[in-house]
Amino acid sequence: MLILSKPTYPEFQELFSNDSAVKILAALFQMSNKRSSAAKLASILGIHISTAKKHLEALHKHGFLNKHATKNQPGKPTYYTLKTDQNLILLDLNIITKTVDFNINVPNVFIREKKGLYPRIQFIFEKDTSIKTIKISMRTKAHRTITRDLNLTEDEGKFLKYLPHPTMEPCSLVEACKNANITGSIRIKSIYNFVEKLTDIGIIEIIKEA
């Protein structure tokens, strides 16, 4: 019998934060009737009995083991039995990304387009008016003018649609991302890094930080 498991990120961490759970599964596989108590496993694997119990309970909770408490043996030990030799763990990113804590801090800076970009900077637009490419004219040490293309991601192009012009009041990065329908800490942090890059190039000015 094949068992399919779709753990969330906290569940995956609970099971496999170290190799103890895998060692316990492998040990049970080799035991008679694929069955053992926490005390016996702890003695064989050289781990503390509380560690064995913790991992056995987690493996039981997530469907890897059967559990049976005895009443007619000294100490009334609990036995754990391997359900199957095959466990398929599917890391479904639709589930994982909803439960993982990235702990990413994004400064909510107020920004707008910098004055005097043209003709040094030219924007190439898509049909939906989002920006596809930024053409940047640069002077070399040999006093030649070269053009460098900065190709944008879809999020970057959409974000720039909502960047205030130099004569407008600045808006916050979070507000611009919201208007561009850019959500999630990873995408917003990526946009913040993009803003820092365009600030260095001289395309965006940061007015203040909230």
N, C-alpha and C positions, 0 to 999 in steps of 0.2 A: 504494500500500500504506500502510495506517495502522498505526503502531507505538504500542502502549500501554505506558506506563511507570508503575510504582507505586513511586516512591522512598521510602526511609526518610528521616528528617529529616537525618541526616549526609550521605546521598547527595544530597539536594536542596541542602544547603548547598555540597557539593563542586561541584555543577554550576552553581548560580545564586547564589553568594554575591556576585557582581557581574555586569555585563552582558557580560563578555568571551565567555562561552560562546554567548550569543544572537547576538552580532556575528559570531562564527565560523560559526555555522550559517547566518546570513543571507548571509555572504560566499560560503560554499561553494555555496549555492543559486544564486548569480549567476555562478559560474565555469563554464568549459567542462567538460563532463562531471561537473560538481558535485564536482570533485576538486582537491586541492591538497596541498602540503607545508607543514610548520610554518614554514619559512624564508620561503616566498612569502607566506603569510598574515600573518606578523609584519611583513613589509615593507609590505604593502598597508594593514593596520590600524594601523600605527604603534605596535606593542607589542613587547616583548622576545620573542625567539625561545623562551626558556624558559617564558614565560607562555603562548605559543601551544601549545607542546608539552604543557604541563600540562593545558590545557583540552581539547585534542584527545584526549589519552589518557583523560581522564575521560569525554568524550562517546563514545569508542569502548567503554570498559568498560561503560557503561550502555546500549549498544545503538543509539546514534544514528548511528554511523559504521562503515564498513568500513575496514580498515587493510591496507596492502600495502607490504612492504619490497622495494626494488629492489636488485639486485646488479650490474647492468651499466651503471650511471650513475655519474658522478663524485660521490664523497661518499656513495654508496649511500643516497639520501634515502628517507624513508618517506612514502607518500602516504595521504591520508585521503579517503574518498568518502562523500558523503551517502547514507544508505540510502533515505530517503523524503522527500517534501515535507511530509508531515503526521505530526507527533508529538503524541500525546495523553498529557499528563501528569496522572495521577489522584492527587490528594493524599488517600489513604485514611487517615482519622484513626485507624482501628484499628491501622494500622501506625505512623503518625507519633507517636502518644502513647506508644508503647512504646519509642521511640528518642530522643525529645526529652528533654534535661536541663533541667528548670525551675530547678534550683539554688535551691530554696525552703527557707528555714530556719524551722522551727516550734518555738518554745520548748515544752518538755514540762512545762507547769505542773501543779501539783496543785490540784484544785478541789473544791468541794462547794456545795450550795445554801446561801444565806445565811439566818440565823435571822430570824424575825419578818416574813415576807413578807405574811401574810394579815392583814386583808382587802385590803391595798393591791394585792396581786398575785393574780390568779386564772388558773389554767390550764384551757384548754378542750381536752378529749381527743378523739382519734379512736377508732374502734371497736377498733383494735389497741393501745390505751393510749398511743400516741405523742401528743405534744402538737401541736395544730393552731394554736392562737392563745394568746397571753398578753395578758390584759386588765390594763392598768396604770391605777390611779386616781391622778390628779394634782391638786394644789391650785394654782389660778391666783392671780395677784396680786390678783384681785378676790375672793379667798376663796371661790371656787366649786370644786367637785370635778368634774372631767371624766374620762372614761375613754378611754384610747387603746388601740387594738388593734394588737398586733404579730403579724402573720401570719408563720408559720415555713415554711421549706422542708421537704421530706421529710427531708433529712439532719439539719436542726436539731431537728425533732420527735423523730426516733429517738435522737439524741444525748442529749436531756434525759431520756429514759427511764432512762439509765444514770448520771445525775448523782446522787451520794450526797446523802442528806438531811442536814440540819444536825447531827443526832446521830451520824452515821456518820463513819468515817474517810474523809478525802479520797482521791480516786483521780487518777491522772494523765490528762491530756487524751488521750494516745496510747492508754491502756488503755480509756477510755470510747469512743473512736472504734472500737477493735478490737471491743469488745462490741456496738457498734451496726452493725458490718460497714461502716464508712466507711473506704475505702482510697484511696490515691493522694495525692500531695503537694498537689494543687490542692484537693481536697475537705477534707483535714485542715486546710490553711491557712485555708480558708473558715470551718471550725468554730472555729478559734482566733480569727478576727476576730469571730465571733458571741459567743464567750466574753468577749472584751474589751468588747463592746457591753453584754452582760448584767451585767458587772461594774460598768460605769458606771451602769447603771440601779439596781443594788443587788440583783440577783437571784442572782448567783454571787459567791462569794468565792474569791480565789486565795490558797491557804495558803502555797505555796512554789514555787520553780522548780527543776526537776531540774538 
